Structure formats: C-alpha cells, structure tokens
Amino acid sequence: MSSSSSRLINLSQNTEMNPDANARIPTRDTLKDKLNQQIIDLLELDGRLPFKEIANTLDISEGTVRNRVNRMKDAGVLQIKALVDRSAINYSTDSMLGIKVASSSSPSLVAKRLEGCNEIVFIMWVTGRYDLLVEIASESDDTLSNFLEEHCFNNEDIKDVEVMKGLSTFKNQFLLKSQEKI
C-alpha cells in the first residue's frame, strides 16, 4: 500500500474514531459562535491586529485565535482586506445610476459584466423602479461620461439608465460588517 493510501485510510479512521472531527468543518454558522464574533469585532476595528493582541484581549491562546480565524476564512465568512475611505479621497464625481435591465438579460448578468469596472464601488439588485443601483466614483465628469458611453449606452443588456450625480455626501457608513450585524 502506498504512503498516500495509508494516509487516506488513517484520516478516515480518525474521523470514525473521533466524531468531533466533523465538528471542525467550518460552516457559515460559525458567526453564531460568541468567541468568533468577538474576534471578528476586534478585526473590524483593525484588520492588522496581531493574533497575540486579540488573544490577550479575549484571554485566550494565540493558537485559538489563529485556528478560528483560519476556519472562518476557509468557510468564506471572513475576509481581511483593506478598505479605502472614498470620502477622504474626495472624488470630484460621485454618481448613482438607476439601471433598468433589458428583457433579454437579467440583473445578475448585467451586474457580473459591470463588477470588474474600476469606477464602480457599489452594485445592488433592487426592487421597484430600477433593477440595479450602481454607484460610480470617478475623478472627473469626463471619466463618468466615458464610463456611460462604454458600459451603459448602446449595450443590448441595458434598457435604460438614469444618472443621479451626487452634490454632497452627508453620511457614508459602507463598511464591511459581519452577517449578523446586517
């Protein structure tokens, strides 16, 4: 028997002898765990917080923090990324687009086509007058015009676009939040 075959057998035997091994498989329910939520809360304040500091704050071991963070990442419930505060950058053009999708397409297909555009910072499938709300942040009106010309007008998957140019921002609280807080 090859060494890889024996490892497979040993792993399956280990699972049979230890039923708690299956409990370690990460799921989206990991957000319901109080300790996981405390770790997430600290990482939301500072995504670069060392595991050791999190462990000290929560009075647990550094290894526990590392294992839980890795399991939540594996489950797809946690991503640690940098957020840019767009209001600090002061884009000169901030606009919302109300997009009505053509009957020959679907909102999800149009959203998928648009999501790679650098100017777009937000896409949401909505009910009501529009099918999609899309927020554009650009450095100039020319950039906005070029975006509309290239990605919206004369595209068969978009029936209509209403451009609502932002005049002033009073509150912007779009931060990544855990599923339970939304």
C-alpha positions in Angstrom: 0.0 0.0 0.0 1.4 3.4 -0.9 2.0 6.0 1.8 -0.7 8.3 0.4 -3.2 5.5 0.5 -2.3 4.7 4.1 -2.7 8.4 5.0 -6.2 8.4 3.5 -7.2 5.3 5.5 -5.7 6.9 8.6 -7.7 10.1 8.1 -11.0 8.3 7.6 -10.3 6.0 10.6 -9.5 9.1 12.6 -12.9 10.6 11.7 -14.7 7.4 12.6 -12.9 7.2 16.0 -13.3 10.9 16.7 -16.8 12.1 15.8 -15.8 15.7 16.9 -13.5 15.8 13.9 -16.5 16.6 11.7 -17.5 19.5 14.0 -14.3 21.2 12.9 -15.5 21.5 9.3 -16.2 25.3 9.0 -19.7 26.4 8.1 -21.5 29.7 7.8 -22.9 29.1 11.2 -19.5 29.9 12.7 -20.7 33.5 13.0 -23.2 32.4 15.7 -20.3 31.4 18.0 -19.7 34.1 20.6 -15.9 33.9 20.6 -15.8 34.0 16.8 -18.0 37.1 16.9 -15.6 38.7 19.5 -12.6 38.0 17.2 -14.5 39.5 14.2 -15.4 42.6 16.2 -11.8 43.2 17.1 -10.7 42.6 13.5 -13.3 45.0 12.2 -11.7 47.8 14.3 -8.2 46.9 13.0 -7.7 44.1 10.4 -4.0 44.2 11.1 -4.4 43.4 14.8 -1.9 40.7 15.8 -3.4 37.4 16.9 -1.4 37.7 20.1 -3.1 41.0 20.9 -6.5 39.6 20.2 -5.7 36.6 22.4 -4.6 38.8 25.3 -7.8 41.0 24.9 -10.1 37.9 25.0 -8.0 36.0 27.5 -7.5 33.0 25.2 -4.4 31.5 23.5 -2.9 32.9 20.3 -3.3 29.4 18.7 -7.1 29.5 19.3 -7.3 32.9 17.6 -5.2 31.7 14.6 -7.3 28.5 14.3 -10.6 30.2 14.5 -9.6 33.0 12.0 -8.4 30.3 9.6 -11.6 28.3 9.9 -13.7 31.3 9.3 -11.6 32.2 6.2 -11.9 28.6 5.0 -15.7 28.8 5.5 -15.9 32.0 3.4 -17.4 34.0 6.3 -14.3 36.1 6.9 -12.1 38.1 4.6 -9.4 40.5 5.8 -9.0 43.3 3.3 -8.1 47.0 3.1 -10.9 49.5 2.9 -10.5 52.8 1.2 -12.4 55.8 2.7 -13.6 57.3 -0.6 -14.8 60.5 1.2 -11.2 61.1 2.3 -10.1 60.9 -1.4 -12.7 63.5 -2.4 -13.6 62.2 -5.9 -15.0 65.0 -7.9 -17.7 62.9 -9.4 -19.9 60.6 -7.3 -23.0 59.3 -9.0 -25.7 56.8 -8.6 -27.0 55.0 -11.7 -30.5 53.6 -11.7 -30.4 50.8 -14.4 -33.3 49.2 -16.0 -32.2 45.8 -17.5 -33.4 44.8 -20.9 -35.9 41.9 -21.0 -33.4 39.9 -23.0 -31.0 39.9 -20.0 -31.0 39.6 -16.2 -29.8 41.9 -13.4 -27.3 39.3 -12.2 -25.7 39.1 -15.7 -25.5 42.8 -16.1 -24.1 43.1 -12.5 -21.5 40.5 -13.4 -20.5 42.3 -16.5 -20.1 45.6 -14.7 -18.5 44.4 -11.4 -15.0 44.5 -12.9 -15.2 48.2 -13.8 -12.8 50.2 -11.5 -15.2 53.2 -11.4 -17.9 51.2 -9.8 -17.9 51.0 -6.0 -21.3 49.5 -5.3 -23.9 47.4 -7.2 -27.2 46.2 -5.7 -30.1 44.3 -7.3 -33.2 46.2 -6.1 -36.9 46.1 -6.4 -39.0 49.0 -7.6 -38.4 51.4 -10.4 -34.9 50.1 -11.3 -33.3 46.7 -11.4 -29.9 47.7 -10.3 -28.4 50.6 -8.3 -24.8 51.3 -9.2 -22.6 53.8 -7.6 -19.7 55.3 -9.6 -16.8 57.3 -8.1 -14.6 59.0 -10.6 -12.1 61.7 -10.9 -13.9 63.8 -13.4 -17.1 64.2 -15.4 -15.2 63.0 -18.5 -14.4 59.7 -16.7 -18.2 59.4 -15.9 -19.1 60.2 -19.5 -16.6 57.7 -20.9 -17.9 55.0 -18.5 -21.5 55.6 -19.5 -20.6 55.6 -23.2 -18.6 52.4 -23.0 -20.6 50.3 -20.4 -24.2 51.6 -20.4 -25.3 53.3 -23.6 -25.7 51.1 -26.7 -25.5 47.9 -24.8 -28.2 45.4 -25.5 -28.5 44.2 -21.9 -29.4 47.7 -20.6 -32.8 49.2 -21.4 -32.5 52.5 -19.6 -30.1 54.4 -17.3 -30.8 57.3 -15.0 -27.8 59.2 -13.8 -28.1 60.9 -10.4 -25.0 63.0 -9.8 -24.1 63.5 -6.1 -23.9 67.0 -4.9 -22.8 66.5 -1.3 -22.2 63.5 0.9 -23.7 63.7 4.5 -23.1 60.2 5.7 -21.2 57.3 4.3 -21.1 54.2 6.5 -20.5 51.5 4.0 -18.1 49.3 6.0 -17.7 45.5 5.8 -19.8 44.1 8.5 -20.5 40.6 9.7 -23.6 38.8 8.5 -25.3 39.0 12.0 -24.9 42.8 12.2 -26.6 43.5 8.9 
